[in-house]
Amino acid sequence: MAEPTPYRPRCISLTCKSMQVWGEDFENDPEYQAGMVEFWCTETFKNLGPDDGDVNLEACCNKERKCFREF
């Protein structure tokens, strides 16, 4: 059995298709491929956040980002 991924805070505005279907278990979606998923921000509905920065899992887990609101 795989080890559970440790909790890593992410922005509440980050979403992708896998998150909407699988919820918090989105990384186990058979169609999910790290680095190949299209994330978007629910504040802007684009792949750019309110701070004009990229929207992806890595960038949107950065608490130092101005628009970050913890999930």
Biopython code that builds the backbone (N, CA, C, O; Angstrom):
import numpy as np
from Bio.PDB.StructureBuilder import StructureBuilder

atoms = [
    (1, "MET", "N", (0.841, -1.186, 0.000)),
    (1, "MET", "CA", (0.000, 0.000, 0.000)),
    (1, "MET", "C", (0.888, 1.252, 0.000)),
    (1, "MET", "O", (1.877, 1.313, 0.730)),
    (2, "ALA", "N", (0.536, 2.232, -0.807)),
    (2, "ALA", "CA", (1.318, 3.460, -0.925)),
    (2, "ALA", "C", (1.179, 4.308, 0.333)),
    (2, "ALA", "O", (0.128, 4.348, 0.973)),
    (3, "GLU", "N", (2.267, 4.977, 0.661)),
    (3, "GLU", "CA", (2.250, 5.888, 1.802)),
    (3, "GLU", "C", (1.388, 7.104, 1.468)),
    (3, "GLU", "O", (1.453, 7.621, 0.353)),
    (4, "PRO", "N", (0.582, 7.562, 2.426)),
    (4, "PRO", "CA", (-0.222, 8.759, 2.150)),
    (4, "PRO", "C", (0.677, 9.981, 1.992)),
    (4, "PRO", "O", (1.713, 10.102, 2.647)),
    (5, "THR", "N", (0.262, 10.870, 1.120)),
    (5, "THR", "CA", (1.005, 12.103, 0.912)),
    (5, "THR", "C", (0.805, 13.008, 2.119)),
    (5, "THR", "O", (-0.330, 13.220, 2.545)),
    (6, "PRO", "N", (1.892, 13.547, 2.682)),
    (6, "PRO", "CA", (1.726, 14.436, 3.833)),
    (6, "PRO", "C", (0.937, 15.686, 3.440)),
    (6, "PRO", "O", (1.004, 16.146, 2.300)),
    (7, "TYR", "N", (0.192, 16.225, 4.405)),
    (7, "TYR", "CA", (-0.616, 17.417, 4.142)),
    (7, "TYR", "C", (0.282, 18.573, 3.725)),
    (7, "TYR", "O", (1.290, 18.865, 4.368)),
    (8, "ARG", "N", (-0.099, 19.208, 2.658)),
    (8, "ARG", "CA", (0.605, 20.384, 2.164)),
    (8, "ARG", "C", (-0.451, 21.430, 1.871)),
    (8, "ARG", "O", (-1.264, 21.236, 0.967)),
    (9, "PRO", "N", (-0.466, 22.531, 2.603)),
    (9, "PRO", "CA", (-1.489, 23.558, 2.366)),
    (9, "PRO", "C", (-1.456, 24.042, 0.921)),
    (9, "PRO", "O", (-0.391, 24.184, 0.321)),
    (10, "ARG", "N", (-2.632, 24.290, 0.383)),
    (10, "ARG", "CA", (-2.727, 24.867, -0.955)),
    (10, "ARG", "C", (-3.814, 25.941, -0.932)),
    (10, "ARG", "O", (-4.610, 26.024, 0.004)),
    (11, "CYS", "N", (-3.827, 26.738, -1.957)),
    (11, "CYS", "CA", (-4.801, 27.823, -2.052)),
    (11, "CYS", "C", (-6.194, 27.252, -2.310)),
    (11, "CYS", "O", (-6.356, 26.310, -3.086)),
    (12, "ILE", "N", (-7.167, 27.817, -1.670)),
    (12, "ILE", "CA", (-8.555, 27.373, -1.816)),
    (12, "ILE", "C", (-9.082, 27.636, -3.231)),
    (12, "ILE", "O", (-10.059, 27.017, -3.652)),
    (13, "SER", "N", (-8.446, 28.544, -3.959)),
    (13, "SER", "CA", (-8.908, 28.897, -5.305)),
    (13, "SER", "C", (-8.352, 27.992, -6.394)),
    (13, "SER", "O", (-8.766, 28.098, -7.548)),
    (14, "LEU", "N", (-7.431, 27.113, -6.056)),
    (14, "LEU", "CA", (-6.842, 26.202, -7.041)),
    (14, "LEU", "C", (-7.805, 25.064, -7.346)),
    (14, "LEU", "O", (-8.370, 24.459, -6.435)),
    (15, "THR", "N", (-7.992, 24.775, -8.631)),
    (15, "THR", "CA", (-8.850, 23.648, -9.006)),
    (15, "THR", "C", (-8.414, 23.065, -10.346)),
    (15, "THR", "O", (-7.690, 23.693, -11.119)),
    (16, "CYS", "N", (-8.875, 21.857, -10.591)),
    (16, "CYS", "CA", (-8.671, 21.179, -11.871)),
    (16, "CYS", "C", (-9.799, 20.161, -12.013)),
    (16, "CYS", "O", (-10.545, 19.920, -11.064)),
    (17, "LYS", "N", (-9.920, 19.574, -13.180)),
    (17, "LYS", "CA", (-10.998, 18.604, -13.421)),
    (17, "LYS", "C", (-10.927, 17.448, -12.422)),
    (17, "LYS", "O", (-11.956, 17.039, -11.884)),
    (18, "SER", "N", (-9.738, 16.919, -12.168)),
    (18, "SER", "CA", (-9.581, 15.803, -11.232)),
    (18, "SER", "C", (-10.043, 16.168, -9.830)),
    (18, "SER", "O", (-10.631, 15.336, -9.139)),
    (19, "MET", "N", (-9.784, 17.405, -9.399)),
    (19, "MET", "CA", (-10.221, 17.847, -8.069)),
    (19, "MET", "C", (-11.742, 17.895, -7.990)),
    (19, "MET", "O", (-12.327, 17.554, -6.962)),
    (20, "GLN", "N", (-12.378, 18.318, -9.076)),
    (20, "GLN", "CA", (-13.829, 18.440, -9.063)),
    (20, "GLN", "C", (-14.519, 17.092, -9.056)),
    (20, "GLN", "O", (-15.620, 16.961, -8.520)),
    (21, "VAL", "N", (-13.880, 16.076, -9.650)),
    (21, "VAL", "CA", (-14.474, 14.739, -9.705)),
    (21, "VAL", "C", (-14.061, 13.893, -8.511)),
    (21, "VAL", "O", (-14.904, 13.231, -7.906)),
    (22, "TRP", "N", (-12.774, 13.903, -8.160)),
    (22, "TRP", "CA", (-12.231, 13.024, -7.135)),
    (22, "TRP", "C", (-12.048, 13.708, -5.781)),
    (22, "TRP", "O", (-11.743, 13.031, -4.799)),
    (23, "GLY", "N", (-12.223, 15.009, -5.700)),
    (23, "GLY", "CA", (-12.039, 15.714, -4.435)),
    (23, "GLY", "C", (-10.595, 15.652, -3.966)),
    (23, "GLY", "O", (-9.675, 15.780, -4.773)),
    (24, "GLU", "N", (-10.390, 15.456, -2.672)),
    (24, "GLU", "CA", (-9.050, 15.453, -2.093)),
    (24, "GLU", "C", (-8.207, 14.267, -2.556)),
    (24, "GLU", "O", (-6.990, 14.273, -2.375)),
    (25, "ASP", "N", (-8.817, 13.278, -3.135)),
    (25, "ASP", "CA", (-8.093, 12.099, -3.631)),
    (25, "ASP", "C", (-7.749, 12.266, -5.116)),
    (25, "ASP", "O", (-7.549, 11.277, -5.821)),
    (26, "PHE", "N", (-7.681, 13.511, -5.587)),
    (26, "PHE", "CA", (-7.527, 13.785, -7.017)),
    (26, "PHE", "C", (-6.267, 13.186, -7.627)),
    (26, "PHE", "O", (-6.256, 12.872, -8.817)),
    (27, "GLU", "N", (-5.214, 13.021, -6.850)),
    (27, "GLU", "CA", (-3.974, 12.480, -7.412)),
    (27, "GLU", "C", (-4.095, 10.992, -7.751)),
    (27, "GLU", "O", (-3.228, 10.445, -8.432)),
    (28, "ASN", "N", (-5.155, 10.334, -7.286)),
    (28, "ASN", "CA", (-5.397, 8.935, -7.618)),
    (28, "ASN", "C", (-6.320, 8.762, -8.820)),
    (28, "ASN", "O", (-6.633, 7.636, -9.208)),
    (29, "ASP", "N", (-6.752, 9.866, -9.404)),
    (29, "ASP", "CA", (-7.549, 9.809, -10.631)),
    (29, "ASP", "C", (-6.681, 9.184, -11.720)),
    (29, "ASP", "O", (-5.568, 9.651, -11.956)),
    (30, "PRO", "N", (-7.168, 8.134, -12.390)),
    (30, "PRO", "CA", (-6.370, 7.492, -13.432)),
    (30, "PRO", "C", (-5.964, 8.446, -14.560)),
    (30, "PRO", "O", (-4.961, 8.211, -15.233)),
    (31, "GLU", "N", (-6.714, 9.491, -14.766)),
    (31, "GLU", "CA", (-6.389, 10.456, -15.818)),
    (31, "GLU", "C", (-5.450, 11.565, -15.341)),
    (31, "GLU", "O", (-4.970, 12.359, -16.149)),
    (32, "TYR", "N", (-5.185, 11.622, -14.030)),
    (32, "TYR", "CA", (-4.302, 12.653, -13.473)),
    (32, "TYR", "C", (-2.846, 12.288, -13.757)),
    (32, "TYR", "O", (-2.407, 11.180, -13.448)),
    (33, "GLN", "N", (-2.123, 13.198, -14.329)),
    (33, "GLN", "CA", (-0.693, 13.012, -14.556)),
    (33, "GLN", "C", (-0.006, 14.280, -14.092)),
    (33, "GLN", "O", (-0.198, 15.348, -14.672)),
    (34, "ALA", "N", (0.787, 14.160, -13.056)),
    (34, "ALA", "CA", (1.484, 15.329, -12.514)),
    (34, "ALA", "C", (2.236, 16.049, -13.625)),
    (34, "ALA", "O", (2.951, 15.421, -14.405)),
    (35, "GLY", "N", (2.077, 17.346, -13.695)),
    (35, "GLY", "CA", (2.723, 18.150, -14.719)),
    (35, "GLY", "C", (1.942, 18.245, -16.015)),
    (35, "GLY", "O", (2.283, 19.050, -16.882)),
    (36, "MET", "N", (0.900, 17.436, -16.164)),
    (36, "MET", "CA", (0.120, 17.430, -17.397)),
    (36, "MET", "C", (-1.316, 17.907, -17.177)),
    (36, "MET", "O", (-2.108, 17.946, -18.118)),
    (37, "VAL", "N", (-1.647, 18.263, -15.960)),
    (37, "VAL", "CA", (-3.006, 18.657, -15.603)),
    (37, "VAL", "C", (-3.173, 20.163, -15.788)),
    (37, "VAL", "O", (-2.282, 20.945, -15.456)),
    (38, "GLU", "N", (-4.321, 20.552, -16.320)),
    (38, "GLU", "CA", (-4.614, 21.977, -16.466)),
    (38, "GLU", "C", (-5.329, 22.468, -15.214)),
    (38, "GLU", "O", (-6.492, 22.138, -14.981)),
    (39, "PHE", "N", (-4.630, 23.249, -14.420)),
    (39, "PHE", "CA", (-5.209, 23.873, -13.233)),
    (39, "PHE", "C", (-5.706, 25.258, -13.611)),
    (39, "PHE", "O", (-5.216, 25.865, -14.563)),
    (40, "TRP", "N", (-6.683, 25.754, -12.859)),
    (40, "TRP", "CA", (-7.119, 27.134, -13.018)),
    (40, "TRP", "C", (-7.507, 27.683, -11.661)),
    (40, "TRP", "O", (-7.708, 26.939, -10.701)),
    (41, "CYS", "N", (-7.605, 28.982, -11.602)),
    (41, "CYS", "CA", (-7.936, 29.698, -10.373)),
    (41, "CYS", "C", (-9.421, 30.046, -10.400)),
    (41, "CYS", "O", (-9.916, 30.567, -11.400)),
    (42, "THR", "N", (-10.124, 29.766, -9.326)),
    (42, "THR", "CA", (-11.547, 30.088, -9.287)),
    (42, "THR", "C", (-11.797, 31.579, -9.040)),
    (42, "THR", "O", (-12.940, 32.034, -9.082)),
    (43, "GLU", "N", (-10.736, 32.330, -8.785)),
    (43, "GLU", "CA", (-10.875, 33.787, -8.670)),
    (43, "GLU", "C", (-10.858, 34.437, -10.055)),
    (43, "GLU", "O", (-11.587, 35.397, -10.303)),
    (44, "THR", "N", (-10.027, 33.912, -10.949)),
    (44, "THR", "CA", (-9.867, 34.510, -12.276)),
    (44, "THR", "C", (-10.455, 33.646, -13.392)),
    (44, "THR", "O", (-10.710, 34.139, -14.491)),
    (45, "PHE", "N", (-10.670, 32.360, -13.114)),
    (45, "PHE", "CA", (-11.116, 31.367, -14.100)),
    (45, "PHE", "C", (-10.153, 31.280, -15.286)),
    (45, "PHE", "O", (-10.558, 31.059, -16.427)),
    (46, "LYS", "N", (-8.870, 31.462, -14.980)),
    (46, "LYS", "CA", (-7.799, 31.373, -15.967)),
    (46, "LYS", "C", (-6.641, 30.587, -15.376)),
    (46, "LYS", "O", (-6.683, 30.174, -14.217)),
    (47, "ASN", "N", (-5.612, 30.386, -16.182)),
    (47, "ASN", "CA", (-4.417, 29.721, -15.678)),
    (47, "ASN", "C", (-3.432, 30.720, -15.071)),
    (47, "ASN", "O", (-2.269, 30.394, -14.837)),
    (48, "LEU", "N", (-3.911, 31.933, -14.821)),
    (48, "LEU", "CA", (-3.157, 32.960, -14.102)),
    (48, "LEU", "C", (-3.953, 33.382, -12.884)),
    (48, "LEU", "O", (-5.171, 33.550, -12.954)),
    (49, "GLY", "N", (-3.263, 33.550, -11.771)),
    (49, "GLY", "CA", (-3.931, 33.968, -10.545)),
    (49, "GLY", "C", (-4.158, 35.467, -10.514)),
    (49, "GLY", "O", (-3.769, 36.169, -11.448)),
    (50, "PRO", "N", (-4.786, 35.977, -9.446)),
    (50, "PRO", "CA", (-5.027, 37.410, -9.310)),
    (50, "PRO", "C", (-3.743, 38.236, -9.294)),
    (50, "PRO", "O", (-3.763, 39.434, -9.577)),
    (51, "ASP", "N", (-2.634, 37.590, -8.961)),
    (51, "ASP", "CA", (-1.336, 38.274, -8.950)),
    (51, "ASP", "C", (-0.598, 38.118, -10.285)),
    (51, "ASP", "O", (0.581, 38.455, -10.388)),
    (52, "ASP", "N", (-1.295, 37.607, -11.304)),
    (52, "ASP", "CA", (-0.750, 37.357, -12.642)),
    (52, "ASP", "C", (0.330, 36.276, -12.662)),
    (52, "ASP", "O", (1.066, 36.153, -13.642)),
    (53, "GLY", "N", (0.427, 35.490, -11.584)),
    (53, "GLY", "CA", (1.366, 34.371, -11.539)),
    (53, "GLY", "C", (0.719, 33.105, -12.070)),
    (53, "GLY", "O", (-0.505, 32.993, -12.124)),
    (54, "ASP", "N", (1.560, 32.148, -12.465)),
    (54, "ASP", "CA", (1.066, 30.867, -12.959)),
    (54, "ASP", "C", (0.225, 30.145, -11.910)),
    (54, "ASP", "O", (0.446, 30.285, -10.707)),
    (55, "VAL", "N", (-0.735, 29.378, -12.390)),
    (55, "VAL", "CA", (-1.579, 28.560, -11.518)),
    (55, "VAL", "C", (-1.193, 27.105, -11.743)),
    (55, "VAL", "O", (-1.406, 26.558, -12.825)),
    (56, "ASN", "N", (-0.629, 26.489, -10.726)),
    (56, "ASN", "CA", (-0.302, 25.068, -10.735)),
    (56, "ASN", "C", (-0.166, 24.620, -9.287)),
    (56, "ASN", "O", (-0.143, 25.453, -8.381)),
    (57, "LEU", "N", (-0.077, 23.339, -9.066)),
    (57, "LEU", "CA", (-0.058, 22.808, -7.710)),
    (57, "LEU", "C", (1.123, 23.337, -6.913)),
    (57, "LEU", "O", (0.976, 23.680, -5.741)),
    (58, "GLU", "N", (2.272, 23.405, -7.527)),
    (58, "GLU", "CA", (3.469, 23.880, -6.819)),
    (58, "GLU", "C", (3.342, 25.366, -6.455)),
    (58, "GLU", "O", (3.549, 25.743, -5.302)),
    (59, "ALA", "N", (3.008, 26.195, -7.426)),
    (59, "ALA", "CA", (2.927, 27.642, -7.201)),
    (59, "ALA", "C", (1.827, 28.001, -6.212)),
    (59, "ALA", "O", (1.983, 28.935, -5.426)),
    (60, "CYS", "N", (0.719, 27.270, -6.244)),
    (60, "CYS", "CA", (-0.430, 27.608, -5.406)),
    (60, "CYS", "C", (-0.370, 26.955, -4.018)),
    (60, "CYS", "O", (-1.344, 26.981, -3.266)),
    (61, "CYS", "N", (0.777, 26.376, -3.696)),
    (61, "CYS", "CA", (1.030, 25.885, -2.333)),
    (61, "CYS", "C", (2.000, 26.812, -1.615)),
    (61, "CYS", "O", (2.394, 26.541, -0.481)),
    (62, "ASN", "N", (2.381, 27.886, -2.255)),
    (62, "ASN", "CA", (3.330, 28.843, -1.696)),
    (62, "ASN", "C", (2.594, 29.860, -0.835)),
    (62, "ASN", "O", (1.878, 30.719, -1.352)),
    (63, "LYS", "N", (2.771, 29.762, 0.475)),
    (63, "LYS", "CA", (2.089, 30.672, 1.407)),
    (63, "LYS", "C", (2.550, 32.114, 1.255)),
    (63, "LYS", "O", (1.865, 33.028, 1.714)),
    (64, "GLU", "N", (3.694, 32.337, 0.621)),
    (64, "GLU", "CA", (4.227, 33.689, 0.450)),
    (64, "GLU", "C", (3.536, 34.439, -0.697)),
    (64, "GLU", "O", (3.695, 35.652, -0.837)),
    (65, "ARG", "N", (2.789, 33.726, -1.491)),
    (65, "ARG", "CA", (2.090, 34.352, -2.620)),
    (65, "ARG", "C", (0.997, 35.285, -2.107)),
    (65, "ARG", "O", (0.258, 34.922, -1.192)),
    (66, "LYS", "N", (0.885, 36.474, -2.679)),
    (66, "LYS", "CA", (-0.079, 37.492, -2.204)),
    (66, "LYS", "C", (-1.517, 36.992, -2.188)),
    (66, "LYS", "O", (-2.272, 37.314, -1.271)),
    (67, "CYS", "N", (-1.902, 36.214, -3.183)),
    (67, "CYS", "CA", (-3.308, 35.790, -3.320)),
    (67, "CYS", "C", (-3.606, 34.483, -2.578)),
    (67, "CYS", "O", (-4.741, 34.009, -2.625)),
    (68, "PHE", "N", (-2.626, 33.891, -1.899)),
    (68, "PHE", "CA", (-2.799, 32.604, -1.225)),
    (68, "PHE", "C", (-3.830, 32.702, -0.097)),
    (68, "PHE", "O", (-3.731, 33.560, 0.781)),
    (69, "ARG", "N", (-4.819, 31.808, -0.139)),
    (69, "ARG", "CA", (-5.797, 31.646, 0.951)),
    (69, "ARG", "C", (-5.865, 30.147, 1.229)),
    (69, "ARG", "O", (-6.309, 29.369, 0.385)),
    (70, "GLU", "N", (-5.422, 29.752, 2.416)),
    (70, "GLU", "CA", (-5.287, 28.327, 2.714)),
    (70, "GLU", "C", (-6.605, 27.574, 2.671)),
    (70, "GLU", "O", (-7.620, 28.035, 3.194)),
    (71, "PHE", "N", (-6.572, 26.391, 2.031)),
    (71, "PHE", "CA", (-7.723, 25.501, 1.918)),
    (71, "PHE", "C", (-7.991, 24.842, 3.246)),
    (71, "PHE", "O", (-8.926, 24.049, 3.365)),
]
sb = StructureBuilder()
sb.init_structure("model")
sb.init_model(0)
sb.init_chain("A")
sb.init_seg("    ")
for serial, (resi, resn, name, xyz) in enumerate(atoms, 1):
    if name == "N":
        sb.init_residue(resn, " ", resi, " ")
    sb.init_atom(name, np.array(xyz, "f"), 0.0, 1.0, " ", f" {name:<3s}", serial, name[0])
structure = sb.get_structure()
